[in-house]
Amino acid sequence: MRRIKPGLKFLSLSMIICFLASFSFAAAGQTGVYDELAGKAVQFNHQAYVNGETLNACDAYVLSLAGADLSAAAWVYNDKSMKDTVLASVYAALSSPSAAKTKDIAYQLLAVNQWADQDLTGQLTGILAEREGENGFDNNVYSDMPAYEALGRAGQIGVINSVYARGYILGSQCVTVGDAAYGAWGSEWAGVFYPDFMTTAQAVRALTWLPGAAGDEQIQQAIDDGLSWMREQQQVDGSFKASWDDPVIDTAETISTLITLNADPVTWTSTEGKTPVDYMVYDALNDDGSFGSSKNVMDATWALYSYLLFGGTVAPDTPLGPTVTPAAATVPVGGTRQYKAVMQYFNGMAVDVTNEAAWTADDGSVASVAYGLATGLKTGKTVLSATYNNIPGRAGIIVTSPGGGSDSSCTVGIAVVGKDGELLYGPGSVTVSGTGKWGQTALGALDATGLDYTMSPAYPDFIDSIAGQANAGVNGWMYKVNGVVPMVAAKDKQVNSGDKIIWWYSTDMNSPGPDWDDLTRSASGSVIPAGEPAIVSAVLQEMNKSLPTALQASDDTLTALEDISRLPGFKEAAGSPGALGEVDKAVALSGNRPPLDFAAASALKKELAQNKIDFTKRVAAAKGAVLTEAGGELALVIPAGALKSDLEISVKKTAGGSQGGNAPVEFRRISAFYSFGPDGTGFDPAALVVLKTAVPPLARPENVALVRYDRSGGKWMVVPAVVDLNKGLILARLNGFSDYAVFAKEPVKTFADVSPVTFGWAREAVEKLAGSGIIAGVDGIHFEPGKAVTRAEFTTLLVKALGLRESAGADKIFNDIQTGTWYQGGVGAAYHAGLVKGYEDGAFRPEAAVTREETAAMLARAMKLQTPEQEPPFTDREKIGSWARADVAAVYERGLIKGFPDGAFHPGEPAGRAESATMIYRMLTIG
């Protein structure tokens, strides 16, 4: 490869742009394309910032290069501008230099230098100069190279010891001939050199800025070798990507490096003639407005930097997006609230677009909105969006039950059942007033009983105790109205005259709870007629008796199956009640066993996954047959005379199926596919199928559905079934053969600050954990996804997700746990389960932010993961504490954690609410 000698040092963006005037980016199109893409990147980061996502000094530097005034109103969040936020981090570094990280100082240096603040630039430069030694700043290439590169870019390279810098940078390069990483920078681990693309690009640029670099043959050879390695990473689409990196990051690094070296990026072509410019123009932008594979702020920042290097500019009238106020509001049913949408522009202009924006509500049944005027339709919560220029702004709305005059009241039935099944109230009647504290809601009904109750300090929407009986772990108070457990908090569930409300202390969050008629019988001592019960046919009884003992259902289950066509919610034609997602009820429940905890559920899931089913059996029509397999997962009972002729029956379990799998998005398949053949075989009387299944933690048993695939219609059709909670079985009658599977509906709860644009990578995890009640928002509308999580919060969240019971005594185990704190029981349970150990001084430090390596350790202990053979490919793995290194490797191998786009893990960084939710969600779904 021809050696490229840098003949020019680029110290500012203006000089780079002037130099670029000599380049002809023919493959990329006109400058207007760069302008448009630069505007898209600014829009993405602006939306992220105003929705609460953290942008650092590097982001601020690049936005400032683009011309953004980060002190303007458009860049204000929580009454603080982005510039002030960055300056606050600068002052913190200056007040305590030893605690500041080298990489953070480097980015802060770029930002304040761009703002022409010579005083702050000098002070930050001084910290780096004082910190430098023969082994760089930290003896860590992942922080040292960014620092050298930043000093060069800011024109401050002269303050460091160039001899130290030269020796350290050259000494960090892989120079082992024949090694695949030859020429790259990175780190060595256990005798293996792990190259890092970003570090290599930064090292190459840093070398070019060192005094005398142009005439230094060793430096020039190192640059050539680094460029050769970088070029080997080019993909067919023109991008660059090493290992599992994000192609936008690596491609932007390549472009920046080539331009620094006075080389035209369009000269680097792939095997298909594509250049890095082609990739950044045609493939970097995603349909949702994000960039790259990670779709985060860092991607957008690096994409923006590339477009600026190409000569792109952000037009002053570029729209940043609408800001909707108020951010959240509460209205009663029938009430209204006027929202306002103000469009922010890059030049600081703000225009009221309330009447021009397209207004929508995520849940149109809760509220309607037109021209910013929102009307409450029913109790609940939803997110309102005002879209202008195809950019949405979001706000929240809570609709409560209506208040009003003397006629705003209703009479409802209510019963409150304690821990041991004792009746604390009723069954009886209470009058619920719309003018009361909680309005005409289920919580208002509880208030009307006169029982003492408290709300949870951690989750204000939820009851913490009734009559002195407090929640403990996953055990606690639940409620239902007319036999249905609502998917909203009790304060938001409107009730009407005649409704029957039951509050009960549950040891099973998936349990249907007590029955109103049973409670009435228990209270009165007499039997209240409830209709003629079904008589279980002799055929069904005999089929059940013919099953292996482990698969035999209880009498209550058989009764429910016999009578399933008459159960509420099922159609009369029980054989085909409708397509999945189009019917309200798919299963009846029998039994009262608490759900399996995480460990037991995971073990069952693994057992079922390893069980193979693939057999055939000839069945004589006159005799029928019982078809079972050794694993105890499935049984099929064909009664005598059900077949028209003798037949070879096949039963096969597969991970996938021939069907399209086009189930509704809110449903997730929780079983394998079970294929019975010959396809189209019919039975009269019906056959009986029994399946063992593991209901996942995010689903309730009543939301499970057994379905068959209708090939002609391309839909999953519900098969009425009964879930035997005591034995973990699903039973159904089959009139014919097809492909069958078990699905579960997982409810979701949305938040205004978790959207496809902001924290889109965590949206599924946050919404599903919130829908299942494992996590909660901060005010019913917002989640604050970027907020750091404390050790107490993550511990109790993990305990709740695992289904562990709270345990007393944490105040005696740790010297800083106080009796009566909301997290005492959760910490105690975590300690006894071996999830937490505390510190050497006997403290737990509940209010300290939990770090990423601490979360990894707790997850590994929770899942009892073994240490893998290979180390994770994190570029900063040497910073992981020795006590956590094996755990980090284990959870990485299992897919529970991932690194950042720069290849680092950042083990000591605080874990945010979105990160914590994502890790817990992966644990529950991967199992």
Secondary structure as GFF3:
##gff-version 3
##sequence-region A 1 927
A	DSSP	alpha_helix	13	20	.	.	.	ID=ss1
A	DSSP	alpha_helix	31	50	.	.	.	ID=ss2
A	DSSP	alpha_helix	57	65	.	.	.	ID=ss3
A	DSSP	three_ten_helix	73	75	.	.	.	ID=ss4
A	DSSP	beta_strand	76	77	.	.	.	ID=ss5
A	DSSP	beta_strand	80	81	.	.	.	ID=ss6
A	DSSP	alpha_helix	82	95	.	.	.	ID=ss7
A	DSSP	three_ten_helix	97	99	.	.	.	ID=ss8
A	DSSP	alpha_helix	102	114	.	.	.	ID=ss9
A	DSSP	alpha_helix	118	131	.	.	.	ID=ss10
A	DSSP	alpha_helix	141	153	.	.	.	ID=ss11
A	DSSP	three_ten_helix	157	159	.	.	.	ID=ss12
A	DSSP	alpha_helix	162	171	.	.	.	ID=ss13
A	DSSP	beta_strand	186	189	.	.	.	ID=ss14
A	DSSP	beta_strand	192	195	.	.	.	ID=ss15
A	DSSP	alpha_helix	197	209	.	.	.	ID=ss16
A	DSSP	three_ten_helix	213	215	.	.	.	ID=ss17
A	DSSP	alpha_helix	217	232	.	.	.	ID=ss18
A	DSSP	alpha_helix	247	260	.	.	.	ID=ss19
A	DSSP	three_ten_helix	265	267	.	.	.	ID=ss20
A	DSSP	alpha_helix	276	282	.	.	.	ID=ss21
A	DSSP	alpha_helix	297	309	.	.	.	ID=ss22
A	DSSP	beta_strand	319	325	.	.	.	ID=ss23
A	DSSP	beta_strand	328	332	.	.	.	ID=ss24
A	DSSP	beta_strand	336	338	.	.	.	ID=ss25
A	DSSP	beta_strand	340	345	.	.	.	ID=ss26
A	DSSP	beta_strand	350	352	.	.	.	ID=ss27
A	DSSP	beta_strand	358	361	.	.	.	ID=ss28
A	DSSP	beta_strand	367	370	.	.	.	ID=ss29
A	DSSP	beta_strand	373	376	.	.	.	ID=ss30
A	DSSP	beta_strand	380	388	.	.	.	ID=ss31
A	DSSP	beta_strand	391	400	.	.	.	ID=ss32
A	DSSP	beta_strand	409	417	.	.	.	ID=ss33
A	DSSP	beta_strand	423	433	.	.	.	ID=ss34
A	DSSP	alpha_helix	442	448	.	.	.	ID=ss35
A	DSSP	beta_strand	453	455	.	.	.	ID=ss36
A	DSSP	beta_strand	463	466	.	.	.	ID=ss37
A	DSSP	beta_strand	469	470	.	.	.	ID=ss38
A	DSSP	beta_strand	476	481	.	.	.	ID=ss39
A	DSSP	three_ten_helix	490	492	.	.	.	ID=ss40
A	DSSP	beta_strand	500	506	.	.	.	ID=ss41
A	DSSP	alpha_helix	516	524	.	.	.	ID=ss42
A	DSSP	alpha_helix	538	545	.	.	.	ID=ss43
A	DSSP	three_ten_helix	549	551	.	.	.	ID=ss44
A	DSSP	alpha_helix	555	562	.	.	.	ID=ss45
A	DSSP	three_ten_helix	564	566	.	.	.	ID=ss46
A	DSSP	beta_strand	587	590	.	.	.	ID=ss47
A	DSSP	alpha_helix	598	610	.	.	.	ID=ss48
A	DSSP	beta_strand	614	619	.	.	.	ID=ss49
A	DSSP	beta_strand	625	628	.	.	.	ID=ss50
A	DSSP	beta_strand	634	638	.	.	.	ID=ss51
A	DSSP	beta_strand	647	654	.	.	.	ID=ss52
A	DSSP	beta_strand	667	669	.	.	.	ID=ss53
A	DSSP	beta_strand	673	677	.	.	.	ID=ss54
A	DSSP	beta_strand	682	692	.	.	.	ID=ss55
A	DSSP	three_ten_helix	701	703	.	.	.	ID=ss56
A	DSSP	beta_strand	704	710	.	.	.	ID=ss57
A	DSSP	beta_strand	715	718	.	.	.	ID=ss58
A	DSSP	beta_strand	721	724	.	.	.	ID=ss59
A	DSSP	beta_strand	729	736	.	.	.	ID=ss60
A	DSSP	beta_strand	739	745	.	.	.	ID=ss61
A	DSSP	three_ten_helix	760	762	.	.	.	ID=ss62
A	DSSP	alpha_helix	763	771	.	.	.	ID=ss63
A	DSSP	alpha_helix	791	802	.	.	.	ID=ss64
A	DSSP	alpha_helix	810	813	.	.	.	ID=ss65
A	DSSP	alpha_helix	824	832	.	.	.	ID=ss66
A	DSSP	alpha_helix	852	863	.	.	.	ID=ss67
A	DSSP	three_ten_helix	877	879	.	.	.	ID=ss68
A	DSSP	alpha_helix	885	894	.	.	.	ID=ss69
A	DSSP	alpha_helix	913	926	.	.	.	ID=ss70
###
